[in-house]
Amino acid sequence: MNNKKVLELVSKILIFKTEHCQHKHSCIRNTFQGASEAFIKAFIAKLCLNGLMLLLSLKKVMKSDKKLLNAFKILLNKTNFQLGLFMGLQTFLLKGTQCSLRTIRNKEDGINALLAGFIAGGLSYMTQEENVKYLVRVYLFGRAVDCIYQSQVEKGRFKHRKIIPVLVFALMSTLISFAFFFEPEILPLDTYKMYQNFSGAEMNDSLWHMCNVQAWRNKINAVKSS
């Protein structure tokens, strides 16, 4: 194959778009553009979350010797890039796989989206560290619950009530709070530190907290041994 044919093949691939695709540009451009946008959005979202964490721990940071360095580490760390790469990789695999399946199957019946979502989610999740996996689980679980709820509302099985999302959030918050006070070892370190900063606990409060934790463990062990 000479250079001219190679260039023609590459050109066709770059401008190719299946008849089933609704996106404006070619499949290649749509895939890379979507991945870059997902990376930027996830990076900025984590940056904002880190900014909130910095505000919550500002008192502790100001007491440290290296104020600026510690503040910078809280605001910008490798988790920003890891979360951005996760979302970017997932979007890249999702869009790329979906367009490939449309080409191979030559139809769009919903199965392409299911397969693409499964492949993209599984592969991108496997590449991440545990702290990023936790963030992803929290986000996707919330989105999945919301999708299921909205689907049931659309089908007429439930009536949309504003109180339902509030109750779901309250239930999740209750579970996290219970874990913080009685089983802190099951919480990710970032979540535990966030709740600790929110509580503004002093030394006596921390001691009381650990006594409660130990009392709960003793109670559980007693139930197991009975």
C-alpha positions as a Markdown table, in Angstrom:
| # | Residue | x | y | z |
|---|---|---|---|---|
| 1 | Met | 0.0 | 0.0 | 0.0 |
| 2 | Asn | 1.6 | 3.3 | -1.1 |
| 3 | Asn | 1.5 | 6.6 | 0.8 |
| 4 | Lys | -1.3 | 8.0 | -1.3 |
| 5 | Lys | -3.6 | 5.1 | -0.4 |
| 6 | Val | -2.6 | 5.3 | 3.2 |
| 7 | Leu | -3.5 | 9.0 | 3.3 |
| 8 | Glu | -6.8 | 8.4 | 1.6 |
| 9 | Leu | -7.7 | 5.7 | 4.1 |
| 10 | Val | -6.7 | 7.9 | 7.1 |
| 11 | Ser | -8.7 | 10.8 | 5.5 |
| 12 | Lys | -11.8 | 8.6 | 5.2 |
| 13 | Ile | -11.5 | 7.4 | 8.8 |
| 14 | Leu | -11.1 | 11.0 | 10.1 |
| 15 | Ile | -14.3 | 12.2 | 8.3 |
| 16 | Phe | -16.3 | 9.0 | 8.6 |
| 17 | Lys | -19.7 | 9.2 | 10.3 |
| 18 | Thr | -22.3 | 6.4 | 10.4 |
| 19 | Glu | -25.8 | 7.0 | 9.1 |
| 20 | His | -27.1 | 6.2 | 12.6 |
| 21 | Cys | -25.0 | 8.9 | 14.4 |
| 22 | Gln | -26.8 | 12.1 | 15.3 |
| 23 | His | -23.6 | 14.0 | 16.3 |
| 24 | Lys | -22.6 | 17.0 | 14.2 |
| 25 | His | -19.0 | 16.1 | 13.3 |
| 26 | Ser | -17.2 | 12.9 | 12.4 |
| 27 | Cys | -17.1 | 9.9 | 14.8 |
| 28 | Ile | -13.4 | 10.4 | 15.5 |
| 29 | Arg | -13.8 | 14.1 | 16.2 |
| 30 | Asn | -16.9 | 13.5 | 18.4 |
| 31 | Thr | -15.0 | 10.9 | 20.4 |
| 32 | Phe | -12.0 | 13.0 | 21.1 |
| 33 | Gln | -14.0 | 16.2 | 21.7 |
| 34 | Gly | -16.3 | 14.4 | 24.1 |
| 35 | Ala | -13.3 | 12.9 | 26.0 |
| 36 | Ser | -11.5 | 16.3 | 26.4 |
| 37 | Glu | -14.7 | 18.0 | 27.6 |
| 38 | Ala | -15.4 | 15.3 | 30.1 |
| 39 | Phe | -11.8 | 15.6 | 31.4 |
| 40 | Ile | -12.0 | 19.4 | 31.8 |
| 41 | Lys | -15.4 | 19.2 | 33.6 |
| 42 | Ala | -14.4 | 16.5 | 36.0 |
| 43 | Phe | -11.1 | 18.3 | 36.7 |
| 44 | Ile | -12.9 | 21.6 | 37.5 |
| 45 | Ala | -15.6 | 19.8 | 39.6 |
| 46 | Lys | -12.9 | 18.2 | 41.8 |
| 47 | Leu | -11.1 | 21.5 | 42.0 |
| 48 | Cys | -14.2 | 23.1 | 43.4 |
| 49 | Leu | -14.7 | 20.3 | 45.8 |
| 50 | Asn | -11.1 | 20.6 | 47.0 |
| 51 | Gly | -11.8 | 24.4 | 47.4 |
| 52 | Leu | -14.6 | 23.5 | 49.8 |
| 53 | Met | -12.3 | 21.1 | 51.7 |
| 54 | Leu | -9.7 | 23.9 | 51.9 |
| 55 | Leu | -12.2 | 26.3 | 53.4 |
| 56 | Leu | -13.3 | 23.7 | 56.0 |
| 57 | Ser | -9.7 | 23.0 | 57.0 |
| 58 | Leu | -8.5 | 26.6 | 56.7 |
| 59 | Lys | -7.9 | 27.0 | 60.4 |
| 60 | Lys | -5.6 | 24.0 | 60.5 |
| 61 | Val | -3.8 | 25.1 | 57.4 |
| 62 | Met | -3.1 | 28.5 | 58.8 |
| 63 | Lys | -1.5 | 27.0 | 61.9 |
| 64 | Ser | 0.9 | 24.9 | 59.8 |
| 65 | Asp | 4.5 | 26.1 | 59.0 |
| 66 | Lys | 4.0 | 25.7 | 55.2 |
| 67 | Lys | 0.7 | 27.4 | 54.7 |
| 68 | Leu | 0.8 | 28.0 | 50.9 |
| 69 | Leu | 2.2 | 24.5 | 50.2 |
| 70 | Asn | -0.4 | 22.7 | 52.2 |
| 71 | Ala | -3.2 | 24.8 | 50.8 |
| 72 | Phe | -1.9 | 24.1 | 47.3 |
| 73 | Lys | -1.8 | 20.3 | 48.0 |
| 74 | Ile | -5.4 | 20.3 | 49.2 |
| 75 | Leu | -6.6 | 22.4 | 46.3 |
| 76 | Leu | -4.6 | 20.6 | 43.5 |
| 77 | Asn | -3.5 | 17.0 | 43.8 |
| 78 | Lys | -3.3 | 13.9 | 41.7 |
| 79 | Thr | -6.9 | 13.0 | 42.4 |
| 80 | Asn | -7.9 | 16.0 | 40.2 |
| 81 | Phe | -6.1 | 14.4 | 37.2 |
| 82 | Gln | -7.2 | 10.8 | 38.1 |
| 83 | Leu | -10.9 | 11.8 | 38.2 |
| 84 | Gly | -10.5 | 13.8 | 35.0 |
| 85 | Leu | -8.7 | 10.9 | 33.2 |
| 86 | Phe | -11.4 | 8.5 | 34.4 |
| 87 | Met | -14.2 | 10.6 | 33.0 |
| 88 | Gly | -12.3 | 11.3 | 29.8 |
| 89 | Leu | -11.4 | 7.7 | 29.3 |
| 90 | Gln | -15.0 | 6.5 | 30.0 |
| 91 | Thr | -16.4 | 9.1 | 27.5 |
| 92 | Phe | -13.8 | 8.1 | 24.9 |
| 93 | Leu | -14.6 | 4.4 | 25.2 |
| 94 | Leu | -18.3 | 5.0 | 25.4 |
| 95 | Lys | -18.5 | 7.2 | 22.2 |
| 96 | Gly | -15.9 | 5.2 | 20.3 |
| 97 | Thr | -17.5 | 1.8 | 21.1 |
| 98 | Gln | -21.0 | 3.1 | 20.3 |
| 99 | Cys | -19.9 | 4.4 | 16.9 |
| 100 | Ser | -18.0 | 1.2 | 16.2 |
| 101 | Leu | -21.0 | -1.0 | 17.1 |
| 102 | Arg | -23.3 | 1.2 | 14.8 |
| 103 | Thr | -20.8 | 0.5 | 12.0 |
| 104 | Ile | -20.6 | -3.2 | 12.7 |
| 105 | Arg | -24.3 | -3.9 | 13.4 |
| 106 | Asn | -25.5 | -1.2 | 10.9 |
| 107 | Lys | -28.4 | -0.3 | 13.2 |
| 108 | Glu | -29.3 | 1.6 | 16.3 |
| 109 | Asp | -31.8 | -0.3 | 18.6 |
| 110 | Gly | -30.5 | 0.6 | 22.1 |
| 111 | Ile | -28.3 | -2.5 | 22.4 |
| 112 | Asn | -25.3 | -0.4 | 21.2 |
| 113 | Ala | -25.7 | 2.0 | 24.1 |
| 114 | Leu | -26.0 | -0.8 | 26.6 |
| 115 | Leu | -22.9 | -2.6 | 25.4 |
| 116 | Ala | -20.9 | 0.6 | 25.0 |
| 117 | Gly | -21.8 | 1.7 | 28.6 |
| 118 | Phe | -20.9 | -1.7 | 30.0 |
| 119 | Ile | -17.5 | -1.8 | 28.2 |
| 120 | Ala | -16.6 | 1.8 | 28.9 |
| 121 | Gly | -17.7 | 1.7 | 32.5 |
| 122 | Gly | -15.9 | -1.6 | 33.3 |
| 123 | Leu | -12.6 | -0.8 | 31.6 |
| 124 | Ser | -12.3 | 2.8 | 32.8 |
| 125 | Tyr | -13.2 | 1.7 | 36.4 |
| 126 | Met | -10.6 | -1.0 | 36.5 |
| 127 | Thr | -7.8 | 1.5 | 35.7 |
| 128 | Gln | -8.4 | 3.7 | 38.7 |
| 129 | Glu | -7.1 | 3.8 | 42.3 |
| 130 | Glu | -9.4 | 3.1 | 45.2 |
| 131 | Asn | -9.9 | 6.8 | 46.2 |
| 132 | Val | -11.1 | 7.6 | 42.7 |
| 133 | Lys | -13.3 | 4.5 | 42.6 |
| 134 | Tyr | -15.0 | 5.7 | 45.7 |
| 135 | Leu | -15.9 | 9.1 | 44.1 |
| 136 | Val | -17.1 | 7.4 | 41.0 |
| 137 | Arg | -19.3 | 4.9 | 42.9 |
| 138 | Val | -20.9 | 7.8 | 44.9 |
| 139 | Tyr | -21.6 | 9.8 | 41.8 |
| 140 | Leu | -22.9 | 6.9 | 39.6 |
| 141 | Phe | -25.0 | 5.4 | 42.4 |
| 142 | Gly | -26.7 | 8.7 | 42.9 |
| 143 | Arg | -27.3 | 9.2 | 39.1 |
| 144 | Ala | -28.5 | 5.6 | 38.8 |
| 145 | Val | -31.1 | 6.0 | 41.6 |
| 146 | Asp | -32.3 | 9.2 | 40.0 |
| 147 | Cys | -32.6 | 7.6 | 36.6 |
| 148 | Ile | -34.6 | 4.7 | 38.0 |
| 149 | Tyr | -36.9 | 7.1 | 39.8 |
| 150 | Gln | -37.4 | 9.3 | 36.8 |
| 151 | Ser | -38.1 | 6.3 | 34.6 |
| 152 | Gln | -40.8 | 5.1 | 37.0 |
| 153 | Val | -42.3 | 8.6 | 37.1 |
| 154 | Glu | -42.4 | 8.7 | 33.2 |
| 155 | Lys | -44.1 | 5.3 | 33.2 |
| 156 | Gly | -46.8 | 6.5 | 35.6 |
| 157 | Arg | -45.9 | 4.1 | 38.4 |
| 158 | Phe | -45.0 | 7.0 | 40.7 |
| 159 | Lys | -46.1 | 10.5 | 41.0 |
| 160 | His | -43.3 | 13.1 | 41.1 |
| 161 | Arg | -43.1 | 14.5 | 44.6 |
| 162 | Lys | -40.4 | 17.0 | 45.7 |
| 163 | Ile | -40.1 | 15.3 | 49.1 |
| 164 | Ile | -38.8 | 11.9 | 47.6 |
| 165 | Pro | -35.3 | 13.2 | 46.6 |
| 166 | Val | -35.1 | 14.9 | 50.0 |
| 167 | Leu | -35.9 | 11.6 | 51.8 |
| 168 | Val | -33.4 | 9.6 | 49.7 |
| 169 | Phe | -30.7 | 12.2 | 50.4 |
| 170 | Ala | -31.6 | 12.2 | 54.1 |
| 171 | Leu | -31.4 | 8.4 | 54.2 |
| 172 | Met | -28.0 | 8.4 | 52.6 |
| 173 | Ser | -26.7 | 11.1 | 54.9 |
| 174 | Thr | -28.0 | 9.1 | 57.9 |
| 175 | Leu | -26.1 | 6.0 | 56.8 |
| 176 | Ile | -22.9 | 8.0 | 56.4 |
| 177 | Ser | -23.3 | 9.7 | 59.7 |
| 178 | Phe | -23.9 | 6.4 | 61.5 |
| 179 | Ala | -20.8 | 5.0 | 59.9 |
| 180 | Phe | -18.8 | 8.1 | 61.0 |
| 181 | Phe | -19.9 | 7.8 | 64.7 |
| 182 | Phe | -19.8 | 4.0 | 65.1 |
| 183 | Glu | -17.9 | 2.4 | 62.3 |
| 184 | Pro | -15.4 | 4.9 | 60.9 |
| 185 | Glu | -13.1 | 2.2 | 59.6 |
| 186 | Ile | -15.5 | 1.5 | 56.7 |
| 187 | Leu | -15.5 | 5.1 | 55.5 |
| 188 | Pro | -12.9 | 6.3 | 53.0 |
| 189 | Leu | -10.3 | 8.6 | 54.7 |
| 190 | Asp | -11.4 | 11.7 | 52.7 |
| 191 | Thr | -15.0 | 11.3 | 53.8 |
| 192 | Tyr | -14.0 | 10.7 | 57.4 |
| 193 | Lys | -11.8 | 13.8 | 57.4 |
| 194 | Met | -14.6 | 15.9 | 55.8 |
| 195 | Tyr | -17.1 | 14.9 | 58.5 |
| 196 | Gln | -14.4 | 15.5 | 61.1 |
| 197 | Asn | -13.8 | 19.0 | 59.8 |
| 198 | Phe | -17.6 | 19.7 | 59.7 |
| 199 | Ser | -18.0 | 18.6 | 63.3 |
| 200 | Gly | -15.3 | 20.9 | 64.6 |
| 201 | Ala | -14.5 | 18.4 | 67.2 |
| 202 | Glu | -12.0 | 19.2 | 70.0 |
| 203 | Met | -9.8 | 16.7 | 71.9 |
| 204 | Asn | -12.5 | 15.8 | 74.4 |
| 205 | Asp | -15.0 | 15.3 | 71.5 |
| 206 | Ser | -12.6 | 13.0 | 69.7 |
| 207 | Leu | -12.0 | 11.0 | 72.9 |
| 208 | Trp | -15.8 | 10.6 | 73.4 |
| 209 | His | -16.1 | 9.6 | 69.8 |
| 210 | Met | -13.5 | 6.8 | 70.1 |
| 211 | Cys | -15.2 | 5.6 | 73.3 |
| 212 | Asn | -18.5 | 5.3 | 71.4 |
| 213 | Val | -16.8 | 3.4 | 68.6 |
| 214 | Gln | -15.2 | 0.9 | 71.0 |
| 215 | Ala | -18.5 | 0.5 | 72.9 |
| 216 | Trp | -20.2 | -0.3 | 69.6 |
| 217 | Arg | -17.5 | -2.8 | 68.6 |
| 218 | Asn | -17.9 | -4.5 | 72.0 |
| 219 | Lys | -21.6 | -4.7 | 71.5 |
| 220 | Ile | -21.2 | -6.3 | 68.0 |
| 221 | Asn | -18.6 | -8.8 | 69.2 |
| 222 | Ala | -20.9 | -9.8 | 72.1 |
| 223 | Val | -23.8 | -10.4 | 69.6 |
| 224 | Lys | -21.5 | -12.5 | 67.4 |
| 225 | Ser | -20.2 | -14.6 | 70.3 |
| 226 | Ser | -23.7 | -15.3 | 71.8 |
